[in-house]
């Protein structure tokens, strides 16, 4: 009885796997987009935001008339410095990727919650445009008062580095003199 149930369970799992592979193989393009933002402080009152959007076609067919729209950047908070917030490509082959980037400059201090970018594309077998969304970005704390980062203090290293080196060498030398050698330890055991 247990053997029959085991065979039935195995056959069911194999049938589901075959069914899912069949459906996955017949799928068209599958668009995945990742949106990244990086803040760069130029002066105390100027901050640039570099936006990069990577688009991947993880499906098994080519996507045509691919368009990217990322128009959720408020005009009263941001000014476009380089690039465009929208872009179009003729096609995106299966397994291929595209990248688009642009730069913005912040006009005022705020915390900005960005929405995902919208990617539209066409599949030859369907009349309607397909839509995909990128990953949203984390909240951007623009022109925030950040405490200065404490990096490695090179002044202390220049002042006390040689002293620490000499003390370390002396301690190592004393340790080597005070510790018994392996040949003396082997002679004493006999």
N, C-alpha and C positions, 0 to 999 in steps of 0.2 A: 504494500500500500504506500509506504514512504517512498519507494523507488518510483512508483507511478506518479506521485505528486511532484517529485523532484524533476522528472522528465517533462511533465506538463509546465512547471515553472520555467525550466530552461528553454523550452520551445516558445513560451510566451515572451520571455526576455529577448530571444533572438528575433522573433517576429517584430517586436517593437523597435529593435535596433535597425532592422532592415527597412521598416516603414519610415523611420526618422531619416535614415540615409537617403532614401528615395525622395523624400520631401526636400531635404537639404540640397540634393543634387539638382532638383528642378527649379530651385529658387533663382531669382535674378540677382541684381546687384544688392549688396548690403553695405550701406554707408555708415562708417563710424568716424566721428570728428572729435578732436581734442583741442580745447581752447586754453591757452596759457597767457598769463599776464605777468610782466616784470616791471617793478617800479625802480626808477633811477632818479635820485635827487641831484639836480644840477646846481641849484642855489637854495638858500633857505626858503624862498618863495616860489621856486619853479621845480616842478617834478614831471618827468616824462614817463609815460606808460607805454611799454612795448607789448603789443598783442600779436600772438602767433596762433594760427589755426591750422592744424594738420588734418587732412581728410584722407581716409583710407577706404578702399573698396574691398571689403572682405568677402563679397559674394562671388558667384561663379559666372557672372555675365557683365558686360560693359554697361556703364551708366552714361547716358548722353545728355547734352545740354545742362551740365552741372553748374549751378549758381550758388554763390555764398552771399548771405545778407547778414550783416552784424551792425544794424543801425540803431542800437539801443544806447548809444553814447550821447548823453544830453549835451546840446549845444551851449547851454549856459554854464556847464561845468568843464567841458573838454573842447579843445581845438585840435583839429587834425593837422599834424605836422608833416607826416610822410605817409604815402600810400593811400588806399581807399578802403572804406568799410565794406565794400561789396566787390565781388569779382565773379567772372564767368569763364568756364572752360568748355570746349567742344565735347570732350569725352573723358571718362575715367575708366581705364581698362580694369578687368578683374585682377586683384592682387596688387594694383598700383596705388600710389599715394600722391597727393598734392599738398602744397603748403602755401599759405598766404600770411603776410604780416603787414602791420601798419603801426604808426606811432602817434600817440596823442600827447597833448600837453595840458596839465591841469590848470584851471583858472582859479579855483577856490578850494578851501579846505573842507573835506567831507569824507564820509564813509560811503563807498559806492558798491552796490550789489548788482553785478552784471548778469544779464539774462543770457541764455545760450544763443549761439549763432544758428541761423536757419540755412539749411542746405536743401535746395530743390534739384531734382533730376528727373529724367525721362527714361522709361523702360520701353523698348520697342513693342512689347506685347500689350501694353496698357496705354490708354489714351490720356488718362489724367496724370498730372505731374505728381511725383512722389516727394515726400518731405522727410527730412531727417534733422535732428538737433544735435548740436555739439554739447560737450560737457560744460556746465556753468563754471565760472571762475569763483574763487573764494572772495569774500568781501575785501575791497581795497581801501585801506586807511590812507587817504591821499593828503599830502602835506601835513601829516601828523607830527606832533612834537615827540621825537624819538630821542632817548638818552644816547649819548655817544657810546659806541661799542668799545669795551676795554679789550684791546688787542695786546699781544705780547709786548712787554715793555723793554724795548731795546736799550734804553738808557741804563736800566738796572743791570742788564746783561753786560753792557760795556764796562760798567763800574765794578761789578763783583764777579764777573765770569772768570777772570784769571785766578782770583783767590779761591774760588770753588774748585777749579781745575787742579791747582797745586795741592789743596787739602785732600782731594780725592786720590791723587797719585800717591801722596804720603801714606794715607790710610791703606791703600792697596798694597804698598810695599811692606808695611808693618804686618799686615795680615799674611802675606806670603812668607815672611821670615818667621812668624810665630806659629804657623801651622806646620805640623809634621809632614815630611815628604812620604810618599808611598813606599819608597825603598827602605827607609828607616823603620817604618811601621811593619813591613814584612820581615825584617831581620829580628825585631823584638819579639814577634810571635813565635819564632822557632825556639 
